Amino acid sequence: QVQLVESGGGLVQPGGSLRLSCVVSGASLNYNAIGWFRQAPGKEREGVSCIGDSGGVSSYAGYLESRFTISRDVAKNTVYLQMNNLKPEDTAVYYCARRSYRCPSSANYGSANYRAFSSWGQGTQVTVSS
């Protein structure tokens, strides 16, 4: 059984940083892609970034690329999302999700690519506020 557990969220002031972690069990990062998604109150879930089985990265939110970085530690079967210069509009629940092999070029909410992420974590809350 595949399980994903996110951690690292919390309350941070604008301009601050957080690093989210997604620990994966029951599936190897060598054969799976892990994506980070977020959902703000009253909004659809949106893709942030994805790292594939070979380490290739796909960005689903170009406007976040300069501040958010996805990475992984295969030995720890863990994927990270480093978030810098956080803004109040980054407040959301952040989820990681798994799909087989490579990241799709897009993962819009409700699309087939989105639905192919078949295993999800429970989410971690990130709140950016002064």
C-alpha positions in Angstrom: 0.0 0.0 0.0 1.4 3.4 -1.0 1.4 6.1 1.6 2.6 9.7 1.4 3.1 11.8 4.5 3.7 15.5 4.2 5.2 17.6 6.9 6.9 21.0 7.4 4.0 23.3 7.1 3.2 26.0 9.6 2.8 29.7 10.2 5.5 31.9 8.7 5.8 35.7 8.2 5.8 37.2 4.7 9.3 36.9 3.2 10.1 33.7 5.2 10.9 30.2 4.1 9.6 26.7 4.7 10.7 23.3 3.5 8.0 20.8 3.0 8.8 17.1 3.1 6.9 14.2 1.5 7.9 10.8 2.8 6.8 8.0 0.5 6.4 4.4 1.6 5.3 1.4 -0.5 6.7 2.9 -3.8 10.2 3.7 -4.9 11.1 7.1 -6.3 13.1 5.3 -8.9 9.8 4.2 -10.6 7.4 7.0 -9.6 6.9 10.7 -10.0 5.9 12.9 -7.1 4.0 16.1 -7.5 3.3 19.0 -5.2 -0.1 20.6 -5.3 -1.8 23.2 -3.2 -5.3 24.3 -2.5 -6.2 27.7 -1.1 -9.6 28.3 0.6 -12.4 28.5 -2.0 -10.1 27.7 -4.9 -9.4 24.6 -7.0 -6.4 22.5 -6.3 -3.4 23.6 -8.4 -0.3 21.9 -9.4 3.0 23.4 -8.2 5.8 21.1 -9.4 6.7 17.5 -10.1 9.8 15.4 -10.0 9.9 12.3 -12.1 11.5 8.8 -11.7 14.7 10.0 -13.3 14.8 13.2 -11.4 13.4 15.4 -14.2 11.4 18.4 -13.0 8.2 19.7 -14.4 6.8 23.1 -13.3 3.0 23.5 -13.2 3.1 27.1 -12.0 5.7 29.2 -13.8 5.1 32.1 -11.6 6.3 30.1 -8.6 9.5 28.8 -10.2 11.7 31.6 -8.9 10.6 31.0 -5.3 9.7 27.3 -5.1 12.2 24.4 -5.7 11.4 20.7 -5.8 14.0 18.1 -5.0 14.3 14.5 -3.8 16.5 12.2 -1.7 16.1 8.7 -3.2 17.8 7.0 -0.3 15.3 8.5 2.0 12.4 8.1 -0.5 11.5 11.7 0.3 10.6 14.6 -1.9 11.0 18.2 -0.7 9.5 21.5 -1.7 11.7 24.5 -0.7 9.6 27.6 -0.6 11.3 31.0 -0.2 10.1 34.6 0.0 6.7 33.4 1.0 3.7 35.6 0.4 0.2 35.7 2.0 -1.2 34.4 -1.3 0.9 31.2 -0.8 -1.4 30.3 2.1 -2.9 26.9 1.3 -2.9 23.2 2.2 0.0 21.6 0.3 -0.3 18.0 -0.9 2.1 15.6 -2.4 0.8 12.9 -4.8 2.3 10.0 -6.7 1.9 8.7 -10.2 4.0 6.2 -12.1 7.2 7.1 -13.9 7.5 10.5 -15.4 5.8 13.8 -14.7 3.2 15.0 -17.2 3.8 18.3 -18.9 0.7 19.7 -17.2 -1.6 18.6 -14.3 -4.6 20.9 -14.4 -7.2 20.1 -11.8 -9.7 17.5 -13.1 -7.6 16.6 -16.2 -6.6 13.1 -17.0 -3.0 14.0 -16.1 -4.2 15.2 -12.7 -6.3 12.1 -12.1 -3.3 9.9 -12.9 -1.8 11.0 -9.6 -3.5 8.2 -7.8 -2.0 8.3 -4.3 -2.3 11.5 -2.1 -1.0 12.6 1.2 -3.2 14.2 3.8 -1.8 17.6 3.3 0.1 20.1 5.4 -1.2 23.6 6.1 1.0 26.6 5.2 -0.1 30.0 6.5 1.8 33.1 5.6 0.8 36.0 7.7 2.2 38.8 9.8 
